[in-house]
Structure formats: structure tokens, C-alpha cells
Amino acid sequence: MGAEDSKLKSDITSRYPVNEEEFKRLVARFKSIQVNNKITKEVFLANMPHNVPREASELIFDSFDKDGSGALDSGEFLQYAAINQFGTLEQKLEASFAVFDSDGNGYLTRSEIASILELIAKQQKVLDAAMKREITTSLVPKIFAAVDTDHNEKIDKNEFIQGFKANPQICHFFKLL
């Protein structure tokens, strides 16, 4: 293992409860699907669980492609895999925030929350005109009422994490659709 690999291992194992064997398994997974030490978006999408819609998988990929190269290097992939498999609730919420913040401006708008809820409803095959109305007129306002603590019509990362931790029923809006 080279110096760069050793640094990556140290970074992953210091952030997440990943032991030696689990780290080796994550690296083996990367190696099994990488080409030229990168995982392209298409390969990533092809390896996502079938119950995750393509649009959601693309958002996840884009949020972990930190350098915007269109491919995940070993560090980016291992961050994704470690959070997904071993991350704490707070780490997973932080990663979710990055996925939901589609424009990367550091806060979520009503429109971004509605888009995510619509994506989930589409995945559940319940997205129709009535559900779109329900999302816009009921679900999004309920989420903002519970999470937007400074009432500025924006949910920043801290509000998102604290709001979802303090109001676990809000998570059901994302699961029950």
C-alpha cells in the first residue's frame, strides 16, 4: 500500500467505524468495478441497487464527484461507500444535504425539497397531479415549519441536520411516499 493509499485508509478509518477487513472489502469493491482507477457515472449507475431511481443515483454520484471530473476516484468512491455502510446518522444527513442541495449554494429551497419528494414519489410509482399538489401544499410546508428554525425560507445544513434529528417523523415524508 503506497503513501497515498495509507493516507486514504487513515482518513476513512478515522471518520467511520471501519475496521481493517471492512476497509479491504470497500477497496476490493472499488477495484472490481473501476477502469483506470476511476468509476465512471455509467458504471456507478449500473452498480446501484435497482430500487434506487436513476435520477437519484445521478444526484448521489454528482455529490460525491467532488472534483467534477465525471468519474469517482478511489477516495471519492470510498467516502461514498463508507458513509453509506458505516456512517452515523449525522454523517448520512450531511451527505443527504449535499445530494439535495442541487445547486450547491449551501441551503435548500422549497423547490429543492419538492423535487426530492417528487423523485421519491416517482420511485414509489405514486407521482400524479394529486401527489404533486400534496407535496407542494402540505408536505413541503410541514417540513419547513419543523426544520427552518430561522424562518428565512431556506434550510441550511445545520438546520437540516438538527431538524431531522429532532423531528424523526420528518424522515417519514421521505420514506412513506
N, C-alpha and C positions, 0 to 999 in steps of 0.2 A: 504494500500500500504506500503510495507516494505521499509527499508532504501535503499536497492539496487535498488528497483523499482523507488523510488523517485529520486535517482541519475540518473538513466537511463532517466526518464522523463525530468529532468533538462537538461541533455546532449542533448537530441533530440530537445527540445523546444528552447534551446539556439542556436542551429545550423541552424534550419529550422523554417520557419514561420508556426508552427503547434500550433493551439490553443488546449484547454482542450478537446473539443469534438472530434477533429480530432485525437488527441493522443489516446483517448479512443477507437476510431474506429480502429486505427492501432493495438492497443493491442488486441482488440476483434478479429481482423483478425488473428493475431498470435495464439491466444488461440483456434480459430476454426479449425486450421489445425495442431497444434502441438501434439506431443505424448511425454510424459515425459519431457515437457518443451523444446523440440527440434523439428526442422523441418528437416527431412532427405532430401537428394538430390532428391530422387524419389518423395516425397510429394511436394517439391518445384517445380520440373519439371511438375508435374501433375497440378499444380495450375497456371502455367504461361499461358499467352494468347496463343491461338492456332496459331497465326501468327508469333510467335517467334520460330525459329527453335530450336530443341533440343540442338544442339551443342552450339548455342548462350546462351541458358538458362543455360547450364552446365558451360560455361565460367563466366556468371554472378554469379551463385551460388558460384563457386570456389573463385571469387574475394571478396565476402562478408564473406566467411567462414574463417575468419581471423586466427582462431586457428588451422585450418586444421583438425578439428575433423570429417568432413564428414556430419555435421549437423549444422544448424543455431540455435544459442540460441536466446533468445528474443532480446538482444542487437544487434546482427548481422542482424536479420530479420528487426528490426525497423529501423536500419540505411539504409538498402536497400529500405524499403517501404517509408521512409521519403525523401530520395534523389529522388526516382522515382516519387513521387507525389508532393513534395514541394520544391525540390532543385532548386537552382539558376542555370543558365547556367554554371557558373564556377564549381559548385559542381557536376553537371551532367558530365561535361567534365572530371573532375578529376576522377570520378567513371568510366567513359568510358576508360580513360587511363589505369586504373588498370585492366579492363577487357581485353583490347587489348594487354597489356604487359604480354603475355602468360608465359614467363619465369621469370617474376618478377625482372628483372635486372635494372629497372628504366628508360629504354628507349625503343623506338620502332624501329625495323629494317624494311627494305623494305619487308622482308619476312613476318613479323607480320602484316604489313598494307595489303599486298596482301592477306594473309589468311583471314582477316576480310572482305575484299571486295569480296573474293570468297564465303565466307559464306553468305553474303548478296545476291550475285548473285544467289546462290543456293536456297535461300529462295524465291527469285523472279522467280525462275524456268527459269533463263536465262544463267545459267552457262554451257558453252560449250567450245570447244577448242578456238574458236574465241574470246569469252569473256575473257578467261584466258590470251590470248595474249594481249588484250586491257588493262586488269588490269596491267599486267607486263610492257608493253611497253609504256603505255600512262598515266593511272590514277595514279599509284604509283609515277612515276617521277614528275607529276604535283603537287601531294601532297607534296612531298619532296622539290620541288622548292619553294613552298609557305610557308612551315612550318619549315623546317630545316634551321634556320637562321644562325647557325654557320657552316653549310656545312660539318659536320663531319660524314654524313651518318647515323646519329642516331637522333631520335626525343625524347628529354627528356620531362618530364611532363610539365615544364614551356613553352617550345616551342609548345607543343601540345595545351595547353590551350590558350596561346596568339595567336598562329597561326590560330586556329579555330575561335576565337573571332574576329580576324582582317580580316579573309577571310571566311565569312559565306558560300561563294559559294563552299568551300571545303566540307562542310557538305553535299552538294547535291550529291557528289560522293558516300556517304554512303546511301543516300535516293533514288537516281534515278535508281540504278541498278535493 
